[in-house]
Amino acid sequence: MNEIQQAFGLGGRVAVVTGAASGIGRSVAEVLARAGARVVLGDLDAAGAEEVAAAIRAAGGEALAQRVDVSQRSEVETLVERATGEWGGLDVMCNVAGIPADGPLAELGEDEFDRVVGVNVKGTLFGCQAATAAMASRGRGSIINVASAAIDLAVPNYGLYALTKAAVTQLSQTLAVEVGPQGIRVNVLAPGITLTNFTARHSKNPDGSVDQERYDGFISAMQSRSPLGIVGETIDQAWLVLYLASDASRYCTGQIWRANGGATIPH
Ligand SMILES: NC(=O)c1ccc[n+]([C@@H]2O[C@H](COP(=O)([O-])OP(=O)(O)OC[C@H]3O[C@@H](n4cnc5c(N)ncnc54)[C@H](O)[C@@H]3O)[C@@H](O)[C@H]2O)c1
């Protein structure tokens, strides 16, 4: 094994990825498995997670799928226990599961607030708590939490979503300080527009079909925000997560990592 494979490889490591049935979480699970990790894929969509796990196994990797609702603490604990039970420990925890929220803050109802905070904030917190409990005794681990470019901008109708992602960022940085002495690193991924089901909602008709004109308009509006003139794909986020999961990033903790095409550079 050469120096690069040693620094970036995940051979013998155990990882849990939430939101792994789709989009960024799926790509992250696939890349971590290709780097040698054994991966537990958690998602509300159990069939989708199993499909991704089966594809990883078919490609020669090691993967298991488990249904989880990250807003339920006991389910997140069970997800992490699946990894430690099957493979003896936990090295990498990727809290990717998240949901969008649209609408002005002036009209935000309490039920909607609780629903989105439940998944995006409590889900991430529960994932961090279960992971640190599993990692502490081993004296090492890497936690990657997913925020958003929404933490850098005040966009009308994104207030609730943005505040949940700001909370994810703050909890990650405080946790990084708290668990650093135990050898556990905590970092934040703040993706810019990345093409997934999450972004597809902007161009769907009420019957679920894609409105091509709206889709094209959305893509070109998002491209124009990047000095590079591009929008991201899930693999752009997954490569960064691989770096943060691996020993190559051993000196990095409590940081916000922005794969966003430069869209949030103040200019
Ligand atoms: N796509 C983007 O442009 C973008 C940008 C910034 C941040 N993000 C963040 O990236 C993360 C992944 O988003 P994506 O674009 O891949 O979306 P996606 O909709 O493709 O995937 C999200 C996955 O999370 C799962 N999920 C939803 N609620 C869950 C719950 N309660 N418990 C377990 N699983 C649940 C869904 O079933 C789905 O498989 C989210 O946290 C999102 O906020 C996405």
The ligand as an SDF file (V2000), in Angstrom:
LIG
                    3D

 44 48  0  0  0  0  0  0  0  0999 V2000
  -29.0480   18.5540   -2.9600 N   0  0  0  0  0  0  0  0  0  0  0  0
  -28.6530   19.7610   -2.5730 C   0  0  0  0  0  0  0  0  0  0  0  0
  -28.5640   20.7060   -3.3730 O   0  0  0  0  0  0  0  0  0  0  0  0
  -28.2680   19.9970   -1.1430 C   0  0  0  0  0  0  0  0  0  0  0  0
  -27.6230   21.2060   -0.8370 C   0  0  0  0  0  0  0  0  0  0  0  0
  -27.2620   21.4610    0.4740 C   0  0  0  0  0  0  0  0  0  0  0  0
  -27.5020   20.5130    1.4620 C   0  0  0  0  0  0  0  0  0  0  0  0
  -28.1270   19.3510    1.1350 N   0  0  0  0  0  0  0  0  0  0  0  0
  -28.3480   18.3840    2.2270 C   0  0  0  0  0  0  0  0  0  0  0  0
  -27.8150   17.1370    1.8450 O   0  0  0  0  0  0  0  0  0  0  0  0
  -28.5210   16.0960    2.5220 C   0  0  0  0  0  0  0  0  0  0  0  0
  -28.9330   15.0370    1.5000 C   0  0  0  0  0  0  0  0  0  0  0  0
  -29.7800   15.6430    0.5590 O   0  0  0  0  0  0  0  0  0  0  0  0
  -29.9920   15.0660   -0.9210 P   0  0  0  0  0  0  0  0  0  0  0  0
  -29.9250   16.2110   -1.8380 O   0  0  0  0  0  0  0  0  0  0  0  0
  -29.1290   13.9000   -1.1420 O   0  0  0  0  0  0  0  0  0  0  0  0
  -31.5340   14.6690   -0.7990 O   0  0  0  0  0  0  0  0  0  0  0  0
  -32.3370   13.3350   -1.1900 P   0  0  0  0  0  0  0  0  0  0  0  0
  -33.7480   13.7020   -0.9740 O   0  0  0  0  0  0  0  0  0  0  0  0
  -31.8830   12.8090   -2.5030 O   0  0  0  0  0  0  0  0  0  0  0  0
  -31.8850   12.2860   -0.0540 O   0  0  0  0  0  0  0  0  0  0  0  0
  -32.2720   12.4300    1.2860 C   0  0  0  0  0  0  0  0  0  0  0  0
  -32.4350   11.0510    1.8970 C   0  0  0  0  0  0  0  0  0  0  0  0
  -32.7440   11.2100    3.2910 O   0  0  0  0  0  0  0  0  0  0  0  0
  -33.7720   10.3030    3.6130 C   0  0  0  0  0  0  0  0  0  0  0  0
  -34.5120   10.7890    4.7800 N   0  0  0  0  0  0  0  0  0  0  0  0
  -35.3860   11.8270    4.8330 C   0  0  0  0  0  0  0  0  0  0  0  0
  -35.8970   11.9200    6.0740 N   0  0  0  0  0  0  0  0  0  0  0  0
  -35.3370   10.9270    6.8030 C   0  0  0  0  0  0  0  0  0  0  0  0
  -35.4700   10.5120    8.1540 C   0  0  0  0  0  0  0  0  0  0  0  0
  -36.3210   11.1120    8.9990 N   0  0  0  0  0  0  0  0  0  0  0  0
  -34.7360    9.4530    8.5850 N   0  0  0  0  0  0  0  0  0  0  0  0
  -33.9170    8.7960    7.7190 C   0  0  0  0  0  0  0  0  0  0  0  0
  -33.7560    9.1440    6.4360 N   0  0  0  0  0  0  0  0  0  0  0  0
  -34.4660   10.2010    5.9870 C   0  0  0  0  0  0  0  0  0  0  0  0
  -34.6400   10.2360    2.3600 C   0  0  0  0  0  0  0  0  0  0  0  0
  -35.4310    9.0430    2.3590 O   0  0  0  0  0  0  0  0  0  0  0  0
  -33.5900   10.2570    1.2610 C   0  0  0  0  0  0  0  0  0  0  0  0
  -33.1530    8.9550    0.9130 O   0  0  0  0  0  0  0  0  0  0  0  0
  -29.6700   16.7780    3.2500 C   0  0  0  0  0  0  0  0  0  0  0  0
  -29.3030   16.9400    4.6150 O   0  0  0  0  0  0  0  0  0  0  0  0
  -29.7910   18.1290    2.5700 C   0  0  0  0  0  0  0  0  0  0  0  0
  -30.2980   19.1140    3.4340 O   0  0  0  0  0  0  0  0  0  0  0  0
  -28.5210   19.0730   -0.1330 C   0  0  0  0  0  0  0  0  0  0  0  0
  1  2  1  0
  2  3  2  0
  2  4  1  0
  4  5  1  0
  4 44  2  0
  5  6  2  0
  6  7  1  0
  7  8  2  0
  8  9  1  0
  8 44  1  0
  9 10  1  0
  9 42  1  0
 10 11  1  0
 11 12  1  0
 11 40  1  0
 12 13  1  0
 13 14  1  0
 14 15  2  0
 14 16  1  0
 14 17  1  0
 17 18  1  0
 18 19  2  0
 18 20  1  0
 18 21  1  0
 21 22  1  0
 22 23  1  0
 23 24  1  0
 23 38  1  0
 24 25  1  0
 25 26  1  0
 25 36  1  0
 26 27  1  0
 26 35  1  0
 27 28  2  0
 28 29  1  0
 29 30  1  0
 29 35  2  0
 30 31  1  0
 30 32  2  0
 32 33  1  0
 33 34  2  0
 34 35  1  0
 36 37  1  0
 36 38  1  0
 38 39  1  0
 40 41  1  0
 40 42  1  0
 42 43  1  0
M  CHG  2   8   1  16  -1
M  END
$$$$
